[in-house]
Amino acid sequence: MKINHNLNLKPNAYNPSTYSNKPKMADNEKKLLYIKIIHTIIWAFYVMVLFYILYAAVFNVIDKYLFIAIGLVIIEGIVLLAFKWRCPLTVLAYRYTDNRDPAFDIFLPTWLAKHNKTIYTILFAIGMVIVIYRIIRGQA
């Protein structure tokens, strides 16, 4: 009896996966992709929170949602402090790539990923100054 050791995987009915011409994504690439998607969604959520703070400050909407938003940003700040000014998702993403570009772990332009904390800290500070002014002046 002759055994065929030829493992030529040409497309056939018994092996449908051979029809795909797409390269398979490595496990690390998949994990990094999931981190990038989750990180981008969380980033977008916090952008909405920040812009609600600015909106509420400018239009004098001092309500419970404003204080919830401020609390969320403070919690985010505490988390960043605990992780040496790095997002925990960035720290997790380090495991799956050697890439250390500013936007390697999030779907943002590189310039925005690089200056993200600075930009949003300034915007948060502006919002807080206006909110504190309104509360002190009794305009709330």
N, C-alpha and C positions, 0 to 999 in steps of 0.2 A: 504494500500500500504506500503510495507516494503522498507526502504532505506538502501542500502548497504554502510556502513561507513568504510568498509575495504579498505584502500588505499595501498594495497600491489601492488607495481609497478614491477611486474615480466615482463620480456621482452614480448612485444606483438606488433602486427601490428599497434595498435593505439598510441603507445608511443615508437617510434624508439630510443629515447635518452636513454632508459633503457638498450640498448644493449652494451653500452660502459662500460668497466670496469675501465677506467682511471678516477682518481679523478679530479674533476673540479678545475681549478686554481682560487684562490681568486683574487678579483680585485686588491688588493695591490701587490700581487705577479706578476700579469700581468704588472702592471705599472712599477714595479721594473725591470722586464725583459726587457721592452721596453727601459727604461733608460740605462740599462746595454748595450744593443745592440747599441744604439745611442752613448753612451759614448765611447764604444770601437771603433766604426767607426771614431769618431772625434779624438780619441787618435791616431789611425793608420794614419790618415791624417796628424796630427802634427808630427808624427815620420818621415813621408816622407818629410815634409817641413824641419825638422831639418837635415835630412841626405842630402837633396839637398844643404843646406847651407854648410855643411861640404864638400860635393863633389865639390861645386863651389869654395870653399876656397882652397882646396888642388890642384885642377886642373886648377886654375886661370880662372874660368868662371864667370867673373864679368859682369853680365847682369841685365836686368830689373827684371827677375824672381828671382834673388838672393835678390834684394831689396824688392820685394813683399814678399818673404819668411821671410826676417828679419822683415818686417812690421807686418806680421801675428803673429810672435812669440812675438813681442813687445805688440801687442793688447792682446794676450793671457795672457801675464804677467800683464797687466793693469787690466784685468778681474779678475785674481787670487788675485791681491792686493785688489781690491774692495770687494772680498768675503773672506777676511782674509785667504788667501792662500788655499782656498778650491775651487774646481771646482763648478760652479753653478749647474751642474747636480748632484754632490754629495749632495749639500744642498737640492736639490729637492728630491733626493732619501731618505734622512732622514725621510721624511714624511711617507714613506711606509714600514719601517722596524725599528726595534730596534737594528739591527746588525750594529756594527761600526768597523768591520774588515777592514783592508786597501783595500781589493779588493771586498767589498760587492756590489759595484755599477758599476763594470767593469769586463770584462772577461780578467783578467791578473793574473799571478802568484802573490801570496801575497807579496813576497819579492820585485817584480818589482813595484807593486802598492804602496808599502810603501816607496820606495826610488826613485820613478819616477821623482819627481821634482828636486831632487839633481843630479841624473844622467844626465838628459836632460839639466839642467842649466849649468853643467860643459861642456857638449858637445857643447852647444850653445856658451859659452864663448870662447872655443877653436876655433870654427869656426869664431867668430867675431874677435879674435886676428889675425888670419891668414888673414882675409879679410882686416882689417884695415892696417896691415903690407903691403899687396900687393898694396893697394890704395896709401899709403904714399910713398912707394918705386917706385911708377909709373909702377908697373908690370901689372896693369890691362889693 
